[in-house]
Amino acid sequence: MEQCPPEIWLRIFNQACIDGGRTGASLSSVSRDFNRVSAEVRYQSVALHGLSRMRAFAATLESTPHALRRVRHLYISYRDPPPIEAEGKGIGSPQSLQLQESQRRTDEAWQCVDGINELLTRVLTVVSETLKTLTLVVIDCRSFPLSPVPLPNLVELTLYGAHDVYFWELHLEGYVCQESVPTMVDLTPNLTHLRLSKLEQAFFLPSIIQTVVAKLHARKMTQSCHASMSSSSTTTLVPQQILIQPRPPLRWGCGNAAGRHGRVMAELMTAVRNDTHRMTVLLDSQPDPCGDELDQDAKDFWLDRIIGGPGCWVGHH
């Protein structure tokens, strides 16, 4: 390390520590010099799975000097990681046993959800000043799973499961109540992109689309009016797109389920056609992952966004 200036090493470490924390943890163990130089960027991307890892990370950052708590990208899943990730090797068991093991970790997350929510507040508090992107894979059914911690620099939030907030891009997947999406639009004055994935089972989704389009168009008109009256050259952010991605129809179940899916899809297509402001885009159907598959999909999107990729916004960003 003596043959290369610390500034060069820091640039290298900055490019390397974008994998969710593994490289940062390894660098801290290489040598005292690597530990010292990498401290500034070691935590810039962190992926946490489950109660114990969240607790350990919160304790670590709370004992870290304030200037070194530079977490820019954070991924949190309420579920513990699968054995293949936790132990670094395959679990070597039949698929049925893997599904049982996955369900066991989901059940354990349900049992300690209150503790996880308390830890979420602790974690967000120590990273609030630097956090830019946040992905949460949650299991509880509250309308707003985030704690009331201000995140002034957050620009992108993705919530998987139940569904706050001051950023530009919002992706909601899974359960959502009728009032939550319009409420979040009201809470996000800089919102430019909204994606709703796998929410078509909510019978009120066409009504949500209509309400959100009206809100965003009114905001766009207000912003345009203010821009025309202002002498400032600052560019005003305006809403751009609402992406709707449904699930494919069920391959099993009664005929009523298939018929209901068809009716909902017809209503969605009508809602998109009736969007005279052309904000809404209906994407092709995608399968509905759950458990470990959902965790991996969410994490892959998050990692892709860190390196500048489109993530879940592929083809529409």
C-alpha positions in Angstrom: 0.0 0.0 0.0 3.0 2.3 0.6 3.6 2.5 -3.2 0.2 4.0 -3.9 -1.2 7.2 -2.4 -4.2 6.8 0.0 -6.3 9.0 -2.3 -6.0 6.4 -5.1 -6.9 3.6 -2.8 -9.9 5.5 -1.6 -11.1 5.9 -5.1 -10.7 2.2 -5.7 -12.5 1.3 -2.5 -15.3 3.7 -3.4 -15.9 1.8 -6.6 -15.6 -1.5 -4.9 -18.0 -1.0 -1.9 -21.2 -1.2 -3.9 -22.1 -4.8 -3.3 -24.2 -4.5 -0.1 -21.4 -4.5 2.4 -19.3 -7.6 1.8 -16.3 -5.9 0.2 -16.4 -3.2 2.9 -16.3 -5.9 5.7 -13.4 -7.7 3.9 -11.4 -4.5 3.5 -11.6 -3.7 7.2 -9.9 -7.1 7.9 -7.0 -6.9 5.4 -4.7 -4.6 7.3 -4.7 -1.5 9.6 -4.0 0.7 6.6 -6.9 -0.8 4.5 -9.1 -0.5 7.5 -8.3 3.2 8.0 -8.5 4.3 4.4 -11.7 2.3 3.6 -13.5 3.7 6.6 -14.9 6.6 4.7 -16.7 4.5 2.1 -17.0 1.1 3.8 -20.7 1.5 4.6 -21.9 3.3 1.5 -24.0 0.3 0.5 -25.4 -2.1 3.1 -27.8 -5.0 2.9 -29.4 -6.3 6.1 -31.4 -9.5 6.5 -33.4 -10.1 9.7 -33.4 -9.0 13.3 -29.9 -10.0 14.4 -28.1 -8.4 11.5 -30.1 -5.2 11.9 -29.3 -5.1 15.6 -25.6 -5.7 15.0 -25.5 -3.0 12.3 -27.3 -0.4 14.5 -24.9 -1.0 17.3 -21.9 -0.8 15.0 -22.9 2.6 13.5 -24.0 4.0 16.8 -20.4 3.5 18.0 -18.9 4.8 14.8 -17.8 8.4 14.5 -20.5 10.6 13.0 -18.4 11.6 10.0 -17.9 7.9 9.0 -21.6 6.9 9.0 -21.8 7.5 5.3 -24.5 5.0 4.3 -25.9 6.0 0.9 -27.7 2.9 -0.2 -29.6 0.6 2.2 -31.5 -2.6 1.7 -33.4 -4.2 4.6 -35.4 -7.5 4.5 -37.3 -8.4 7.6 -36.5 -12.1 7.0 -33.2 -13.9 7.9 -31.1 -14.9 4.8 -31.3 -18.3 3.4 -28.6 -20.8 4.4 -26.9 -20.5 1.0 -26.2 -16.9 1.8 -25.7 -17.3 5.5 -23.2 -20.2 5.3 -21.8 -19.5 1.8 -22.9 -22.9 0.5 -26.0 -24.6 -0.8 -28.4 -26.2 1.6 -28.5 -29.4 -0.5 -32.1 -30.3 0.3 -35.2 -31.0 -1.8 -37.3 -28.1 -2.9 -40.1 -29.0 -0.5 -37.7 -28.7 2.4 -36.3 -25.4 1.1 -39.9 -24.1 0.9 -40.5 -25.2 4.5 -37.3 -23.6 5.7 -38.2 -20.4 3.9 -41.6 -20.3 5.5 -40.0 -20.9 8.9 -37.9 -17.7 8.4 -41.0 -15.8 7.4 -42.9 -17.0 10.5 -40.0 -16.0 12.7 -40.0 -12.5 11.2 -43.7 -12.2 12.0 -43.0 -13.2 15.6 -40.4 -10.4 16.1 -41.9 -7.8 13.8 -42.3 -5.2 16.7 -38.6 -5.6 17.5 -37.7 -5.2 13.8 -39.7 -2.0 13.5 -38.0 -0.5 16.6 -34.6 -1.4 15.1 -35.7 0.1 11.8 -36.1 3.4 13.6 -32.6 3.1 15.1 -31.0 2.2 11.8 -32.7 5.0 9.8 -31.8 7.5 12.5 -28.0 6.9 12.3 -28.0 6.9 8.4 -30.7 9.6 7.8 -28.3 12.4 6.7 -26.6 10.5 3.9 -29.1 8.0 2.7 -30.0 8.3 -1.0 -31.8 5.0 -1.8 -33.8 2.7 0.4 -35.4 -0.7 -0.3 -37.5 -2.4 2.3 -38.9 -5.9 2.1 -41.5 -5.9 4.9 -44.1 -8.4 6.2 -46.4 -6.4 8.3 -49.6 -4.8 7.1 -49.5 -1.3 8.3 -50.4 1.4 5.8 -47.0 3.2 6.5 -44.2 0.9 7.6 -41.5 3.6 7.8 -40.7 5.3 11.0 -41.1 9.1 11.3 -37.4 9.7 10.7 -36.7 12.6 8.3 -34.6 11.4 5.3 -33.7 14.7 3.7 -31.5 13.3 0.9 -33.5 10.2 0.0 -34.2 10.2 -3.8 -35.6 6.7 -4.3 -37.7 4.4 -2.1 -38.9 0.8 -2.9 -41.3 -0.9 -0.6 -42.1 -4.6 -1.0 -45.1 -5.7 1.0 -47.3 -3.3 2.9 -46.9 0.3 2.4 -43.4 7.5 3.6 -41.4 10.2 2.3 -39.5 12.9 0.4 -37.9 11.8 -2.9 -38.4 11.5 -6.6 -39.0 7.8 -7.4 -41.4 5.5 -5.5 -42.0 1.8 -6.2 -44.7 0.0 -4.3 -45.2 -3.8 -4.6 -47.7 -6.0 -2.9 -50.4 -5.0 -0.5 -51.6 -1.4 -0.4 -54.7 0.2 1.1 -56.9 2.6 -0.9 -55.8 5.8 0.9 -52.1 5.2 1.1 -50.9 5.9 -2.5 -52.7 9.3 -2.8 -51.4 10.1 0.7 -47.8 9.3 -0.3 -48.2 11.4 -3.4 -49.2 14.3 -1.2 -46.1 13.7 1.0 -43.7 13.7 -1.9 -43.6 17.1 -3.6 -40.5 16.1 -5.8 -42.0 12.8 -7.0 -41.4 12.2 -10.7 -41.8 8.4 -11.1 -44.3 6.1 -9.5 -44.4 2.3 -10.1 -47.2 0.1 -8.8 -46.3 -3.6 -9.1 -48.7 -6.6 -8.5 -51.4 -4.5 -6.9 -54.1 -5.5 -9.4 -55.9 -7.6 -6.7 -56.9 -4.3 -5.1 -60.3 -3.7 -6.6 -59.9 0.0 -6.1 -56.7 0.3 -8.2 -58.4 2.1 -11.2 -59.8 4.6 -8.8 -56.3 5.1 -7.3 -54.8 5.7 -10.8 -57.5 8.3 -11.6 -56.9 10.1 -8.3 -53.1 10.0 -8.6 -53.1 11.3 -12.2 -55.3 14.2 -11.2 -53.0 15.1 -8.3 -49.9 14.9 -10.3 -51.3 16.9 -13.2 -52.5 19.6 -10.9 -49.1 19.7 -9.3 -47.5 19.9 -12.8 -49.7 22.8 -13.7 -48.9 24.6 -10.5 -45.2 24.1 -10.9 -45.3 25.3 -14.5 -47.2 28.4 -13.4 -44.6 29.2 -10.7 -41.8 28.6 -13.2 -43.2 31.0 -15.7 -43.6 33.7 -13.0 -40.1 33.1 -11.5 -36.9 34.6 -12.8 -34.9 31.7 -11.4 -33.2 29.4 -13.8 -33.6 26.4 -11.5 -35.3 23.5 -13.2 -38.5 22.4 -11.5 -39.1 18.7 -11.1 -42.5 17.6 -12.6 -44.3 14.2 -12.5 -43.4 12.1 -15.5 -44.7 8.5 -15.3 -46.9 6.1 -13.5 -45.9 2.5 -14.3 -48.5 -0.3 -13.6 -47.2 -3.9 -13.6 -49.8 -6.6 -12.9 -49.3 -10.3 -12.2 -50.3 -12.9 -14.8 -53.6 -14.7 -14.1 -53.5 -17.6 -11.6 -52.8 -21.0 -13.0 -54.9 -22.6 -10.3 -58.1 -21.9 -8.3 -61.7 -21.5 -9.3 -63.0 -19.9 -12.4 -64.2 -16.9 -10.4 -60.5 -16.0 -9.8 -59.6 -16.0 -13.5 -62.8 -14.1 -14.3 -62.1 -11.5 -11.7 -58.5 -11.1 -13.0 -59.8 -10.5 -16.5 -62.3 -7.9 -15.3 -59.6 -6.1 -13.3 -57.2 -6.1 -16.2 -60.0 -4.6 -18.5 -60.6 -1.9 -15.9 -56.8 -1.1 -15.7 -56.6 -0.8 -19.5 -59.6 1.5 -19.5 -58.0 3.6 -16.8 -54.8 3.9 -18.8 -56.8 4.9 -22.0 -58.8 7.5 -20.0 -55.5 9.1 -18.8 -55.7 12.1 -21.1 -52.4 13.4 -19.6 -50.6 10.3 -20.9 -48.8 9.7 -17.6 -49.8 6.0 -17.1 -48.1 3.0 -18.7 -49.4 -0.5 -18.4 -46.5 -2.9 -18.4 -46.5 -6.6 -19.4 -47.4 -9.0 -16.6 -44.7 -10.5 -14.5 -44.7 -13.5 -12.2 -45.3 -13.0 -8.5 -42.3 -14.1 -6.5 -42.4 -14.7 -2.7 -40.1 -15.6 0.1 -36.4 -16.0 -0.9 -37.2 -15.3 -4.6 -38.8 -11.9 -3.7 -35.9 -11.0 -1.5 -33.4 -11.8 -4.3 -35.4 -9.9 -6.9 -35.6 -6.8 -4.7 -31.9 -7.0 -3.8 -30.9 -7.4 -7.5 -32.9 -4.3 -8.5 -31.4 -2.4 -5.6 -27.8 -3.4 -6.5 -28.4 -2.5 -10.2 -29.6 1.0 -9.2 -26.4 1.5 -7.1 -24.2 1.0 -10.1 -26.3 3.3 -12.3 -28.5 0.7 -13.9 -32.3 1.0 -14.4 -33.3 -1.6 -11.7 -37.1 -1.9 -11.7 -37.3 1.1 -14.0 -35.8 -0.9 -17.0 -37.1 0.4 -20.3 -39.0 3.2 -18.8 -36.5 5.5 -17.1 
